[in-house]
Amino acid sequence: MEKIFDGKKTAKLGTAKNPAAVHVKTKKRMNEVAAIFKKNDWKYSIELEPDKPEDINDLDLLLNPPETVIAEKKIGRNEPCPCGSGKKYKKCCGQ
């Protein structure tokens, strides 16, 4: 069984401990990607692989970080029901 979380925080992407890794097909594209990394002061490694498909997922993550998801507040059993009946949630819609 594979362990999902080992309790250790991973280093932030684009730092010296966790540099972004990308694979590009051409020298021109390598220079374009390197310029983006340097402009944002991110640590990176670029591999030139003409025979493999381009992989710039790490760069995409750095340019478009995922937004934090905020969970909606859960209705308590003893709170008034949101349907407006005036009853407690557990006696109305929470059955």
C-alpha positions in Angstrom: 0.0 0.0 0.0 1.4 3.4 -1.0 1.5 6.1 1.6 0.0 9.4 0.4 1.2 11.9 3.0 4.4 11.2 5.0 4.1 14.4 7.2 7.0 16.2 5.5 6.2 19.4 3.7 7.7 19.5 0.1 9.7 22.5 -0.9 7.9 25.2 -3.0 8.2 24.6 -6.8 10.8 26.9 -8.4 13.1 27.1 -5.4 16.7 25.7 -5.0 15.3 22.6 -3.1 12.6 21.9 -5.8 13.5 23.4 -9.1 11.0 23.3 -12.0 11.9 20.7 -14.6 10.8 21.2 -18.2 11.5 19.4 -21.5 11.5 21.2 -24.9 12.1 20.2 -28.5 14.1 23.2 -29.9 16.9 25.5 -28.9 14.7 28.5 -29.7 12.0 27.3 -27.3 14.6 26.5 -24.7 15.7 30.2 -24.7 12.1 31.4 -24.5 11.3 29.2 -21.5 14.6 30.1 -19.8 13.8 33.8 -20.2 10.4 33.3 -18.4 12.2 31.5 -15.5 14.9 34.2 -15.2 12.3 37.0 -15.3 10.5 35.5 -12.4 13.7 34.5 -10.5 12.6 30.8 -10.4 15.1 27.9 -10.2 14.8 25.5 -13.1 16.3 22.8 -15.2 15.6 22.5 -19.0 16.3 19.4 -21.1 16.5 19.6 -24.8 14.8 16.5 -26.2 13.9 16.9 -29.9 12.4 13.4 -30.2 10.0 13.6 -27.3 6.9 15.8 -26.8 7.3 19.1 -25.0 6.6 19.0 -21.2 6.2 22.4 -19.5 3.8 21.4 -16.7 6.0 22.8 -14.0 6.1 26.2 -15.8 2.3 26.2 -16.2 1.9 25.5 -12.4 4.2 28.4 -11.6 2.5 30.8 -14.0 -1.1 29.8 -13.0 -1.1 28.6 -9.4 -4.2 26.6 -8.3 -6.7 28.7 -6.3 -7.5 27.8 -2.7 -10.9 26.1 -2.3 -12.9 27.3 0.6 -15.5 24.8 1.9 -19.0 26.0 2.6 -20.1 26.1 6.2 -21.9 23.0 7.3 -25.3 23.3 8.8 -25.5 22.2 12.4 -28.1 19.7 13.5 -29.6 22.1 16.1 -29.6 25.2 13.9 -32.7 26.6 12.3 -33.5 25.0 8.9 -32.4 27.1 5.9 -35.7 26.3 4.1 -37.4 28.8 6.4 -39.8 26.4 8.1 -38.7 27.6 11.6 -37.9 24.0 12.7 -34.5 22.7 13.7 -32.5 21.3 10.7 -32.5 17.8 12.3 -36.3 17.7 12.4 -36.9 19.2 9.0 -34.6 18.7 6.0 -31.8 17.0 7.9 -33.6 13.6 8.3 
